[in-house]
Amino acid sequence: EIETFPSFVSLASRYFASELQYLQESFVEKLLEVMPRLVACKPAEMVKILQTTLRHSNFLLLELPAQVHRASATIIEPTGESDNPLRFTSGLVVALDVDATLEHVQEPQTTVKVQIMYPDGQAHIIHPKPADFRNPGPGRHRLITQVYLSHTAWTEPCQIEVRLLLAYSSSWSRASSLSAVCRAAWNDSMDGLPQTDSVIEGTINLSKHVKVYLMPKPARR
C-alpha cells in the first residue's frame, strides 16, 4: 500500500547502505533525498512527488560480476512422461528413484531438499544423504537418491508432484520483512516456472515439478 511505502524505503536503505554508492544520480538516490517530504505528505501528493522524481532521474545500467551465476536444477528421473503407474500395496511404503542435475548450487549437501506434494495438499520434505551428491565438474553436481512415499489414507490412483527446493539461511535475508520480497524477486527470475503457495518457509523452488502417477493395490488379508 502507498501509505507503507516510506517505511519500506527507509528499511531498505538501512539494510542495503553499502550498495548506495553505486546508485549515484539514480532514482534511488533522489528518492532518499525526498524521503522527509514523503513521510509527511498525503498519498496523492506522494504520487506526484514520486512521478516528478522518476522523470528527473537517470537509469543506471548495472552489470553483474562474472562470478555471479544463477542456481538451477533439472530433474532427469522421474521424467513425468511415463504412462506406467508406480504400483504398491496400500498402507505400505514405496521407493521412488530421483536423479537430478544441479548447476551453481553451493553446498548442496545441506541446502537441497526433495519435496513431495500429495493430492490432498500435504507436503513431505526429504533431506538427501551427503553421499547421494556427486561433483562431476566445477559448478555442477548430480543428485541420485531414493525417496520413500507413504500416505495413511491412500486408496485411489493419483498423481504426486516431485520438485527440488533450495533452503536459505536467515542471514541471507537481512530482515524478515524483506524475505517475502526477496523470494518474489527470485521466483520472477525463474523464467515462467509455475509458482505455488506450497513453498515451505525457508526454501525456494529450485526446479520445475514432475508428476508421478501412483496406483495403490488393496492389502491382502
Summary of the structure (lengths in Angstrom):
residues: 221
radius of gyration: 23.3
end to end distance: 60.6
largest distance: 78.6
contacts: 536
relative contact order: 0.17
helix: 30%
strand: 31%
